């Protein structure tokens, strides 16, 4: 199922589809952080208190990543969430 809605940011309408390029970059960053931390999807799932299939779905783009989950993911990988966002947006 394709989920698509729009949000308004600074007078610009941005698609929030799971398949938007920004979400693809986010998923790649999450996976990269996990792998660089030496964690498997199962390890990450245990740390987050979710099933391995949920982690897989996040990384494949079948579920949205909310800000709390993103922050917890970063902390588990020993990366400050703000730094991870700066890297994602190349600030």
Biotite code that builds the C-alpha atoms (Angstrom):
import biotite.structure as struc

atoms = struc.array([
    struc.Atom([0.000, 0.000, 0.000], chain_id="A", res_id=1, res_name="UNK", atom_name="CA", element="C"),
    struc.Atom([1.414, 3.384, -1.018], chain_id="A", res_id=2, res_name="UNK", atom_name="CA", element="C"),
    struc.Atom([0.978, 5.971, 1.725], chain_id="A", res_id=3, res_name="UNK", atom_name="CA", element="C"),
    struc.Atom([1.174, 9.516, 0.525], chain_id="A", res_id=4, res_name="UNK", atom_name="CA", element="C"),
    struc.Atom([0.320, 12.792, 2.155], chain_id="A", res_id=5, res_name="UNK", atom_name="CA", element="C"),
    struc.Atom([1.830, 16.238, 2.088], chain_id="A", res_id=6, res_name="UNK", atom_name="CA", element="C"),
    struc.Atom([3.168, 18.574, 4.724], chain_id="A", res_id=7, res_name="UNK", atom_name="CA", element="C"),
    struc.Atom([3.915, 22.256, 4.356], chain_id="A", res_id=8, res_name="UNK", atom_name="CA", element="C"),
    struc.Atom([7.462, 23.353, 5.233], chain_id="A", res_id=9, res_name="UNK", atom_name="CA", element="C"),
    struc.Atom([8.514, 26.974, 4.697], chain_id="A", res_id=10, res_name="UNK", atom_name="CA", element="C"),
    struc.Atom([5.923, 27.547, 1.967], chain_id="A", res_id=11, res_name="UNK", atom_name="CA", element="C"),
    struc.Atom([6.989, 24.374, 0.142], chain_id="A", res_id=12, res_name="UNK", atom_name="CA", element="C"),
    struc.Atom([4.820, 21.270, -0.128], chain_id="A", res_id=13, res_name="UNK", atom_name="CA", element="C"),
    struc.Atom([6.839, 18.140, 0.490], chain_id="A", res_id=14, res_name="UNK", atom_name="CA", element="C"),
    struc.Atom([5.670, 14.616, -0.211], chain_id="A", res_id=15, res_name="UNK", atom_name="CA", element="C"),
    struc.Atom([5.969, 12.376, 2.835], chain_id="A", res_id=16, res_name="UNK", atom_name="CA", element="C"),
    struc.Atom([5.703, 9.152, 0.892], chain_id="A", res_id=17, res_name="UNK", atom_name="CA", element="C"),
    struc.Atom([7.739, 6.287, 2.285], chain_id="A", res_id=18, res_name="UNK", atom_name="CA", element="C"),
    struc.Atom([9.505, 6.303, -1.066], chain_id="A", res_id=19, res_name="UNK", atom_name="CA", element="C"),
    struc.Atom([10.558, 9.974, -1.031], chain_id="A", res_id=20, res_name="UNK", atom_name="CA", element="C"),
    struc.Atom([14.308, 10.449, -1.515], chain_id="A", res_id=21, res_name="UNK", atom_name="CA", element="C"),
    struc.Atom([14.667, 11.883, 2.001], chain_id="A", res_id=22, res_name="UNK", atom_name="CA", element="C"),
    struc.Atom([13.205, 8.720, 3.534], chain_id="A", res_id=23, res_name="UNK", atom_name="CA", element="C"),
    struc.Atom([15.442, 6.564, 1.347], chain_id="A", res_id=24, res_name="UNK", atom_name="CA", element="C"),
    struc.Atom([18.457, 8.506, 2.642], chain_id="A", res_id=25, res_name="UNK", atom_name="CA", element="C"),
    struc.Atom([17.206, 8.113, 6.219], chain_id="A", res_id=26, res_name="UNK", atom_name="CA", element="C"),
    struc.Atom([16.829, 4.346, 5.815], chain_id="A", res_id=27, res_name="UNK", atom_name="CA", element="C"),
    struc.Atom([20.323, 4.076, 4.328], chain_id="A", res_id=28, res_name="UNK", atom_name="CA", element="C"),
    struc.Atom([21.705, 6.098, 7.250], chain_id="A", res_id=29, res_name="UNK", atom_name="CA", element="C"),
    struc.Atom([19.953, 3.895, 9.818], chain_id="A", res_id=30, res_name="UNK", atom_name="CA", element="C"),
    struc.Atom([21.298, 0.735, 8.235], chain_id="A", res_id=31, res_name="UNK", atom_name="CA", element="C"),
    struc.Atom([24.792, 2.215, 7.929], chain_id="A", res_id=32, res_name="UNK", atom_name="CA", element="C"),
    struc.Atom([24.817, 3.258, 11.596], chain_id="A", res_id=33, res_name="UNK", atom_name="CA", element="C"),
    struc.Atom([23.655, -0.199, 12.670], chain_id="A", res_id=34, res_name="UNK", atom_name="CA", element="C"),
    struc.Atom([26.246, -2.009, 10.558], chain_id="A", res_id=35, res_name="UNK", atom_name="CA", element="C"),
    struc.Atom([29.067, 0.331, 11.628], chain_id="A", res_id=36, res_name="UNK", atom_name="CA", element="C"),
    struc.Atom([28.097, -0.311, 15.257], chain_id="A", res_id=37, res_name="UNK", atom_name="CA", element="C"),
    struc.Atom([28.545, -4.031, 14.576], chain_id="A", res_id=38, res_name="UNK", atom_name="CA", element="C"),
    struc.Atom([24.882, -4.831, 15.211], chain_id="A", res_id=39, res_name="UNK", atom_name="CA", element="C"),
    struc.Atom([22.660, -7.260, 13.371], chain_id="A", res_id=40, res_name="UNK", atom_name="CA", element="C"),
    struc.Atom([18.987, -6.539, 12.824], chain_id="A", res_id=41, res_name="UNK", atom_name="CA", element="C"),
    struc.Atom([18.291, -8.995, 15.630], chain_id="A", res_id=42, res_name="UNK", atom_name="CA", element="C"),
    struc.Atom([20.665, -7.148, 17.973], chain_id="A", res_id=43, res_name="UNK", atom_name="CA", element="C"),
    struc.Atom([18.978, -3.839, 17.151], chain_id="A", res_id=44, res_name="UNK", atom_name="CA", element="C"),
    struc.Atom([15.539, -5.359, 17.655], chain_id="A", res_id=45, res_name="UNK", atom_name="CA", element="C"),
    struc.Atom([16.487, -6.614, 21.115], chain_id="A", res_id=46, res_name="UNK", atom_name="CA", element="C"),
    struc.Atom([17.832, -3.183, 22.087], chain_id="A", res_id=47, res_name="UNK", atom_name="CA", element="C"),
    struc.Atom([14.688, -1.437, 20.787], chain_id="A", res_id=48, res_name="UNK", atom_name="CA", element="C"),
    struc.Atom([12.357, -4.018, 22.326], chain_id="A", res_id=49, res_name="UNK", atom_name="CA", element="C"),
    struc.Atom([10.778, -4.915, 18.976], chain_id="A", res_id=50, res_name="UNK", atom_name="CA", element="C"),
    struc.Atom([10.880, -7.886, 16.642], chain_id="A", res_id=51, res_name="UNK", atom_name="CA", element="C"),
    struc.Atom([13.600, -8.354, 14.023], chain_id="A", res_id=52, res_name="UNK", atom_name="CA", element="C"),
    struc.Atom([10.987, -8.135, 11.280], chain_id="A", res_id=53, res_name="UNK", atom_name="CA", element="C"),
    struc.Atom([10.090, -4.617, 12.460], chain_id="A", res_id=54, res_name="UNK", atom_name="CA", element="C"),
    struc.Atom([13.724, -3.505, 12.087], chain_id="A", res_id=55, res_name="UNK", atom_name="CA", element="C"),
    struc.Atom([13.802, -5.085, 8.643], chain_id="A", res_id=56, res_name="UNK", atom_name="CA", element="C"),
    struc.Atom([10.611, -3.271, 7.633], chain_id="A", res_id=57, res_name="UNK", atom_name="CA", element="C"),
    struc.Atom([12.044, 0.039, 8.839], chain_id="A", res_id=58, res_name="UNK", atom_name="CA", element="C"),
    struc.Atom([15.192, -0.470, 6.793], chain_id="A", res_id=59, res_name="UNK", atom_name="CA", element="C"),
    struc.Atom([13.199, -1.553, 3.720], chain_id="A", res_id=60, res_name="UNK", atom_name="CA", element="C"),
    struc.Atom([10.766, 1.334, 3.908], chain_id="A", res_id=61, res_name="UNK", atom_name="CA", element="C"),
    struc.Atom([7.639, -0.519, 4.916], chain_id="A", res_id=62, res_name="UNK", atom_name="CA", element="C"),
    struc.Atom([7.238, 1.521, 8.128], chain_id="A", res_id=63, res_name="UNK", atom_name="CA", element="C"),
    struc.Atom([7.810, 5.157, 8.988], chain_id="A", res_id=64, res_name="UNK", atom_name="CA", element="C"),
    struc.Atom([10.597, 6.081, 11.378], chain_id="A", res_id=65, res_name="UNK", atom_name="CA", element="C"),
    struc.Atom([9.381, 8.412, 14.094], chain_id="A", res_id=66, res_name="UNK", atom_name="CA", element="C"),
    struc.Atom([11.642, 10.832, 15.935], chain_id="A", res_id=67, res_name="UNK", atom_name="CA", element="C"),
    struc.Atom([11.723, 8.837, 19.190], chain_id="A", res_id=68, res_name="UNK", atom_name="CA", element="C"),
    struc.Atom([12.710, 5.631, 17.422], chain_id="A", res_id=69, res_name="UNK", atom_name="CA", element="C"),
    struc.Atom([15.351, 7.545, 15.440], chain_id="A", res_id=70, res_name="UNK", atom_name="CA", element="C"),
    struc.Atom([16.830, 8.975, 18.647], chain_id="A", res_id=71, res_name="UNK", atom_name="CA", element="C"),
    struc.Atom([16.867, 5.556, 20.355], chain_id="A", res_id=72, res_name="UNK", atom_name="CA", element="C"),
    struc.Atom([18.448, 3.945, 17.250], chain_id="A", res_id=73, res_name="UNK", atom_name="CA", element="C"),
    struc.Atom([21.201, 6.567, 17.263], chain_id="A", res_id=74, res_name="UNK", atom_name="CA", element="C"),
    struc.Atom([21.860, 6.142, 20.979], chain_id="A", res_id=75, res_name="UNK", atom_name="CA", element="C"),
    struc.Atom([22.134, 2.374, 20.588], chain_id="A", res_id=76, res_name="UNK", atom_name="CA", element="C"),
    struc.Atom([24.689, 2.965, 17.810], chain_id="A", res_id=77, res_name="UNK", atom_name="CA", element="C"),
    struc.Atom([26.551, 5.422, 20.072], chain_id="A", res_id=78, res_name="UNK", atom_name="CA", element="C"),
    struc.Atom([25.848, 8.412, 17.798], chain_id="A", res_id=79, res_name="UNK", atom_name="CA", element="C"),
    struc.Atom([24.262, 11.653, 18.943], chain_id="A", res_id=80, res_name="UNK", atom_name="CA", element="C"),
    struc.Atom([20.920, 12.037, 17.115], chain_id="A", res_id=81, res_name="UNK", atom_name="CA", element="C"),
    struc.Atom([21.723, 15.654, 16.207], chain_id="A", res_id=82, res_name="UNK", atom_name="CA", element="C"),
    struc.Atom([25.025, 14.619, 14.640], chain_id="A", res_id=83, res_name="UNK", atom_name="CA", element="C"),
    struc.Atom([23.278, 11.872, 12.681], chain_id="A", res_id=84, res_name="UNK", atom_name="CA", element="C"),
    struc.Atom([20.779, 14.445, 11.334], chain_id="A", res_id=85, res_name="UNK", atom_name="CA", element="C"),
    struc.Atom([23.588, 16.840, 10.437], chain_id="A", res_id=86, res_name="UNK", atom_name="CA", element="C"),
    struc.Atom([25.287, 14.057, 8.481], chain_id="A", res_id=87, res_name="UNK", atom_name="CA", element="C"),
    struc.Atom([22.012, 13.104, 6.812], chain_id="A", res_id=88, res_name="UNK", atom_name="CA", element="C"),
    struc.Atom([21.399, 16.660, 5.634], chain_id="A", res_id=89, res_name="UNK", atom_name="CA", element="C"),
    struc.Atom([25.117, 17.365, 5.132], chain_id="A", res_id=90, res_name="UNK", atom_name="CA", element="C"),
    struc.Atom([25.068, 20.389, 7.457], chain_id="A", res_id=91, res_name="UNK", atom_name="CA", element="C"),
])
